[in-house]
């Protein structure tokens, strides 16, 4: 019997209730990989008939975590960014996504200035999931028709985040009222 979304949400709530830190999130990441093995689920939320854009599949009323399907016809590359005080787990459903993680080299004291260095780059293939902790700087790139399921610690459109421009060695605070399309902006 296939692992279902309702089971995943219940398991995620259980894990995060007991441990909201890295260990609890790692268990959620592993269960997201199990959910992505359910071909009927993937087809329903990310297949050819799935709605374009971002669809909320679940929003936990107690812990505030969200499960979202990301379905785009065109590929995208996000600038380096973080998810503010939240975390995010990306689960590849269709196609692939290149994930890049960065270290911030400066002390953050000079307003608007940031020096980043690429730390790690890897590709998520279908059925695999990657995780970013709070304030962890990353970027993503995916080709046309790639689709993923993302679990976030909260609604990212309601918290401030940071977006980086490596060429200009700059950082910009993105406030909730001007956060745009999730995959094409800082919220990816």
N, C-alpha and C positions, 0 to 999 in steps of 0.2 A: 504494500500500500504506500502510495506517495506521501511524502511529507508536505503538509498543506500550510498555507499562509496563516490560518488561525492557530495552528500548532506553533509555528515560528513566533508569532506575536506573544503567545502565552509563555513560551520558553524564554524569549527575550525579556519579558516583564519579570519573570522569575529570577533570571540571572542578574539583571540590573537592580532588582530590589535587594538582592543579597550582596552584590558588589558592583557599585557604579563606576569602579575604576577600570584600569587596563585589563585585569583578569576577567571581569564580567563582560567587558566589550569584546575580548578575544573569544569568549564562548558564543557571543552573538554572531561574530564574524564566521565562526565555524558552522553555526546553524544556518546562516545565510547561504553558505556554500551548499549545504544539504537541501535547502529550499530550491536553489537554482538547478538541482538535478530533476526537479519535477517539471517535465516537458509541457504538461498541460498548463501549469501555472505560468511558465515563461511565455508560452504562446498567448495566453489570455492577457497578460499585462504588458508584454513587450513585442508581441507578434505583429503580423501585417494588419490586423484589424484593431489593434490597440490604439487608443486616442493619442494624438501627437502632443508633445509637451510633457509637463510634469503632472502625474496623477498621484494624489495621496491615497495610499492603500490602507493605511492605519495610522492613527494618532492616539497614543496612549493618554487617557484622561488623568492618570495619576502621576506617571513619571515623565510625561511630555515628549517621549521619543517618537519619531515618525518613521514610517516606511513609505518610500516614494518610488514610483516607476518613472524613468527618464527615457522618453521615446522621441527621437529627433530624426528627420530625414537627411539633414546635412551634418557633416562632421564639424567639430569645433576644437579650438585650443584655448584654454583659459590662461590668463596671466597667473604668475605665482600669487597665492592668496592663502588666507587661513579661514577657519570657520569660527573665529572669535573664541568664546568660552565653551563652544560645543565641540563635539567629536563627530566623525562621519565614517561610515563603513560603506564602501562601494562594492557591489556584487555584479560581475559581468554576466549579462544574460545572452546577448547576441553580439557578434563581432569582437572587437578588442578595444581596450583603453590603455594608453601609455600613461603611467603615473610617475611623476618626478617629485622628489622630496628635497627640500633646501634647508640649509643652516643659515641663520642670520649671524653675520660676523661682527657687526657693530654693536654698541651697547644700547642703542635705541634712545639715547638722550637728545640727539639732534632732531628736532621736529622735521618731518618730511623726508629724512634721509635714511637709507637702508642699504647695506651691503649684503648680498646673498651669495651663497655658493651651493651649487648642486651637490647633494650628498648621495642620492640613490635614484636610479631609474629602473623601472620594471614594467612589464606588460601584463595586464589582466586578460586572461582568455575566458571564454564561457565556463561558468561554474566555479570560478575563483573569485575571492573577495580580498580587498585590501582595506587597511584602516588608518585613519589619521586622528591623532589625539587633539585635545583642545590647543589652540594657538599653533598647531603644527603647520608649517608653510609647505604648500604643494601646488602643483599644477597638473592638469589632465589634458590629454589629446586623444580624440577618437575620430575615426573616419565616418563617412556617410553610412547611415543605417545601423550604426552600433547603438546598443541599448543596454541600460543597466538599472539595477535596483539599488537604492541608497537608503541607509538607515542613519538618521541623525539624532543627536541627543535632544534637540529642540527644533522649533520652527526657525530656520536660519534667516528668514525674512524679518524676524523680530529682534535680532541682536546685531550690534556693530561688529564689523570684520575689518581685516586689513588686506589691501591689494598692493602688490609690489610691481615696480617697473625696473627690471635689472639694468637695462641700457641707460636709464637716467639715474640709477642708484637712488630711487625714490620709493616712498611708501605713502599710501593714502588711506585714511580711515573712511570706510563706507558705512554710513549710518543706515538704520533700518528703513527710513523713508525714501532712500534713493538706491536701494538694492534692486537690481533688474533681474532679467532672465537668469535662472540658476546656472545652466551649463555655459552660458556665454559671458558670465561675469564672475565676480569674486566668489559667489556662492557655490561654484561647481564642486 
